[in-house]
Amino acid sequence: MEDGTSSTQNTVPFPTLTILYLPMEAETIVAEIGQKYNNMTAEDCTGFFAGGSERRFKKVTIWSQGIDSLWFNAIVARVKELSDLTKIPIVSGGIMYCI
């Protein structure tokens, strides 16, 4: 390039995908997530994450260049307070796990 910069500096990095499965008792947090990350979607779903019993969740998908870990940990703690779950299912990096 004429200005001495490489072409890789001008590329936009691919966003990461993070999915949270919020129990319906904590669906009020969806709006808060939307304020922090505007590239998100939320949809109703049913899952068997909590001890194998059927339960309704809000599936929140966040596209971002990275998730603020302190903010994310605070959201997870609040979800646990609002629901009776001790672990919240998430997908990050293509791997599903509970935190």
PyRosetta script that sets phi, psi and omega in degrees:
from pyrosetta import init, pose_from_sequence

init()
pose = pose_from_sequence("MEDGTSSTQNTVPFPTLTILYLPMEAETIVAEIGQKYNNMTAEDCTGFFAGGSERRFKKVTIWSQGIDSLWFNAIVARVKELSDLTKIPIVSGGIMYCI")
pose.set_psi(1, 153.0)
pose.set_omega(1, -174.5)
pose.set_phi(2, -68.7)
pose.set_psi(2, -34.1)
pose.set_omega(2, -176.8)
pose.set_phi(3, -85.8)
pose.set_psi(3, 3.1)
pose.set_omega(3, 176.8)
pose.set_phi(4, 88.1)
pose.set_psi(4, 0.6)
pose.set_omega(4, 178.4)
pose.set_phi(5, -91.3)
pose.set_psi(5, 150.7)
pose.set_omega(5, 178.2)
pose.set_phi(6, -83.8)
pose.set_psi(6, 157.6)
pose.set_omega(6, -178.8)
pose.set_phi(7, -69.2)
pose.set_psi(7, -21.6)
pose.set_omega(7, -179.6)
pose.set_phi(8, -70.3)
pose.set_psi(8, -23.2)
pose.set_omega(8, 178.2)
pose.set_phi(9, -71.5)
pose.set_psi(9, -21.1)
pose.set_omega(9, -177.8)
pose.set_phi(10, -92.4)
pose.set_psi(10, -4.3)
pose.set_omega(10, -178.6)
pose.set_phi(11, -83.9)
pose.set_psi(11, 151.2)
pose.set_omega(11, 178.1)
pose.set_phi(12, -94.7)
pose.set_psi(12, 124.7)
pose.set_omega(12, 179.5)
pose.set_phi(13, -66.2)
pose.set_psi(13, 149.0)
pose.set_omega(13, 179.6)
pose.set_phi(14, -69.9)
pose.set_psi(14, 138.9)
pose.set_omega(14, 178.6)
pose.set_phi(15, -71.9)
pose.set_psi(15, 157.8)
pose.set_omega(15, 175.4)
pose.set_phi(16, -96.7)
pose.set_psi(16, 157.0)
pose.set_omega(16, -179.4)
pose.set_phi(17, -113.2)
pose.set_psi(17, 126.0)
pose.set_omega(17, 175.2)
pose.set_phi(18, -127.5)
pose.set_psi(18, 130.9)
pose.set_omega(18, 178.6)
pose.set_phi(19, -119.6)
pose.set_psi(19, 128.3)
pose.set_omega(19, 174.5)
pose.set_phi(20, -110.8)
pose.set_psi(20, 137.0)
pose.set_omega(20, 173.3)
pose.set_phi(21, -106.4)
pose.set_psi(21, 99.7)
pose.set_omega(21, -177.9)
pose.set_phi(22, -92.3)
pose.set_psi(22, 128.3)
pose.set_omega(22, 174.6)
pose.set_phi(23, -61.9)
pose.set_psi(23, 149.9)
pose.set_omega(23, -175.1)
pose.set_phi(24, -57.2)
pose.set_psi(24, -25.8)
pose.set_omega(24, 177.4)
pose.set_phi(25, -63.6)
pose.set_psi(25, -21.2)
pose.set_omega(25, -176.8)
pose.set_phi(26, -110.7)
pose.set_psi(26, 19.4)
pose.set_omega(26, -176.4)
pose.set_phi(27, -66.2)
pose.set_psi(27, -16.5)
pose.set_omega(27, 176.9)
pose.set_phi(28, -64.5)
pose.set_psi(28, -21.3)
pose.set_omega(28, -179.6)
pose.set_phi(29, -73.3)
pose.set_psi(29, -17.9)
pose.set_omega(29, 179.9)
pose.set_phi(30, -57.0)
pose.set_psi(30, -42.4)
pose.set_omega(30, 179.6)
pose.set_phi(31, -63.8)
pose.set_psi(31, -38.7)
pose.set_omega(31, 178.6)
pose.set_phi(32, -65.3)
pose.set_psi(32, -39.8)
pose.set_omega(32, 177.2)
pose.set_phi(33, -63.9)
pose.set_psi(33, -40.5)
pose.set_omega(33, 178.7)
pose.set_phi(34, -63.5)
pose.set_psi(34, -30.3)
pose.set_omega(34, 177.0)
pose.set_phi(35, -70.7)
pose.set_psi(35, -33.7)
pose.set_omega(35, -178.6)
pose.set_phi(36, -82.7)
pose.set_psi(36, -42.0)
pose.set_omega(36, -177.1)
pose.set_phi(37, -127.1)
pose.set_psi(37, 103.8)
pose.set_omega(37, -176.7)
pose.set_phi(38, -77.3)
pose.set_psi(38, -12.3)
pose.set_omega(38, 175.9)
pose.set_phi(39, -93.7)
pose.set_psi(39, 70.2)
pose.set_omega(39, -178.5)
pose.set_phi(40, -141.2)
pose.set_psi(40, 156.9)
pose.set_omega(40, 173.5)
pose.set_phi(41, -130.2)
pose.set_psi(41, 156.7)
pose.set_omega(41, 176.9)
pose.set_phi(42, -137.6)
pose.set_psi(42, 135.0)
pose.set_omega(42, 178.5)
pose.set_phi(43, -145.6)
pose.set_psi(43, 152.5)
pose.set_omega(43, 177.8)
pose.set_phi(44, -76.9)
pose.set_psi(44, 143.0)
pose.set_omega(44, 175.5)
pose.set_phi(45, -152.8)
pose.set_psi(45, 168.7)
pose.set_omega(45, 176.4)
pose.set_phi(46, -120.4)
pose.set_psi(46, 136.6)
pose.set_omega(46, -179.5)
pose.set_phi(47, -141.0)
pose.set_psi(47, 168.7)
pose.set_omega(47, 179.7)
pose.set_phi(48, -119.2)
pose.set_psi(48, 37.5)
pose.set_omega(48, -174.6)
pose.set_phi(49, -74.1)
pose.set_psi(49, -36.4)
pose.set_omega(49, -172.1)
pose.set_phi(50, -90.3)
pose.set_psi(50, 90.0)
pose.set_omega(50, 175.7)
pose.set_phi(51, 66.2)
pose.set_psi(51, 20.6)
pose.set_omega(51, 177.1)
pose.set_phi(52, 81.2)
pose.set_psi(52, 0.7)
pose.set_omega(52, 178.6)
pose.set_phi(53, -95.2)
pose.set_psi(53, 146.3)
pose.set_omega(53, -177.9)
pose.set_phi(54, -67.5)
pose.set_psi(54, 136.8)
pose.set_omega(54, -178.3)
pose.set_phi(55, -151.4)
pose.set_psi(55, 147.6)
pose.set_omega(55, 178.0)
pose.set_phi(56, -87.2)
pose.set_psi(56, 137.8)
pose.set_omega(56, -179.7)
pose.set_phi(57, -131.7)
pose.set_psi(57, 162.0)
pose.set_omega(57, 164.9)
pose.set_phi(58, -101.6)
pose.set_psi(58, 119.4)
pose.set_omega(58, 176.3)
pose.set_phi(59, -89.4)
pose.set_psi(59, 112.0)
pose.set_omega(59, -177.9)
pose.set_phi(60, -108.1)
pose.set_psi(60, 117.2)
pose.set_omega(60, -179.9)
pose.set_phi(61, -106.7)
pose.set_psi(61, 123.9)
pose.set_omega(61, -178.4)
pose.set_phi(62, -116.3)
pose.set_psi(62, 123.6)
pose.set_omega(62, 172.1)
pose.set_phi(63, -101.6)
pose.set_psi(63, 121.1)
pose.set_omega(63, -179.2)
pose.set_phi(64, -154.2)
pose.set_psi(64, 171.1)
pose.set_omega(64, 175.4)
pose.set_phi(65, -84.0)
pose.set_psi(65, 1.1)
pose.set_omega(65, 180.0)
pose.set_phi(66, 153.0)
pose.set_psi(66, 147.0)
pose.set_omega(66, -179.0)
pose.set_phi(67, -100.1)
pose.set_psi(67, 133.8)
pose.set_omega(67, 175.7)
pose.set_phi(68, -67.1)
pose.set_psi(68, 112.0)
pose.set_omega(68, -171.7)
pose.set_phi(69, -66.1)
pose.set_psi(69, -37.8)
pose.set_omega(69, 178.3)
pose.set_phi(70, -64.9)
pose.set_psi(70, -44.3)
pose.set_omega(70, 177.5)
pose.set_phi(71, -62.0)
pose.set_psi(71, -44.4)
pose.set_omega(71, -178.3)
pose.set_phi(72, -61.9)
pose.set_psi(72, -44.2)
pose.set_omega(72, 178.6)
pose.set_phi(73, -62.7)
pose.set_psi(73, -36.7)
pose.set_omega(73, 177.9)
pose.set_phi(74, -67.1)
pose.set_psi(74, -40.2)
pose.set_omega(74, 177.7)
pose.set_phi(75, -62.3)
pose.set_psi(75, -45.9)
pose.set_omega(75, 179.9)
pose.set_phi(76, -61.1)
pose.set_psi(76, -42.4)
pose.set_omega(76, 178.9)
pose.set_phi(77, -62.1)
pose.set_psi(77, -41.7)
pose.set_omega(77, 178.9)
pose.set_phi(78, -66.7)
pose.set_psi(78, -38.5)
pose.set_omega(78, 177.6)
pose.set_phi(79, -61.5)
pose.set_psi(79, -43.0)
pose.set_omega(79, 179.2)
pose.set_phi(80, -63.4)
pose.set_psi(80, -36.2)
pose.set_omega(80, 178.1)
pose.set_phi(81, -66.7)
pose.set_psi(81, -38.1)
pose.set_omega(81, -176.6)
pose.set_phi(82, -80.1)
pose.set_psi(82, -17.8)
pose.set_omega(82, -178.6)
pose.set_phi(83, -121.0)
pose.set_psi(83, 177.1)
pose.set_omega(83, 177.5)
pose.set_phi(84, -98.6)
pose.set_psi(84, 17.1)
pose.set_omega(84, 179.9)
pose.set_phi(85, -87.8)
pose.set_psi(85, 143.7)
pose.set_omega(85, 174.9)
pose.set_phi(86, -98.6)
pose.set_psi(86, -15.0)
pose.set_omega(86, 178.1)
pose.set_phi(87, -136.0)
pose.set_psi(87, 139.1)
pose.set_omega(87, -179.2)
pose.set_phi(88, -110.2)
pose.set_psi(88, 125.7)
pose.set_omega(88, 178.9)
pose.set_phi(89, -75.6)
pose.set_psi(89, 133.8)
pose.set_omega(89, 176.4)
pose.set_phi(90, -137.3)
pose.set_psi(90, 160.6)
pose.set_omega(90, 171.2)
pose.set_phi(91, -123.7)
pose.set_psi(91, 127.2)
pose.set_omega(91, 177.3)
pose.set_phi(92, -148.0)
pose.set_psi(92, 134.3)
pose.set_omega(92, -178.5)
pose.set_phi(93, 65.1)
pose.set_psi(93, 24.8)
pose.set_omega(93, 179.7)
pose.set_phi(94, 79.7)
pose.set_psi(94, 6.2)
pose.set_omega(94, -178.2)
pose.set_phi(95, -118.6)
pose.set_psi(95, 130.3)
pose.set_omega(95, 176.1)
pose.set_phi(96, -93.7)
pose.set_psi(96, 132.9)
pose.set_omega(96, 175.6)
pose.set_phi(97, -153.3)
pose.set_psi(97, 172.9)
pose.set_omega(97, 179.1)
pose.set_phi(98, -116.2)
pose.set_psi(98, 140.9)
pose.set_omega(98, 177.5)
pose.set_phi(99, -124.9)
pose.dump_pdb("model.pdb")
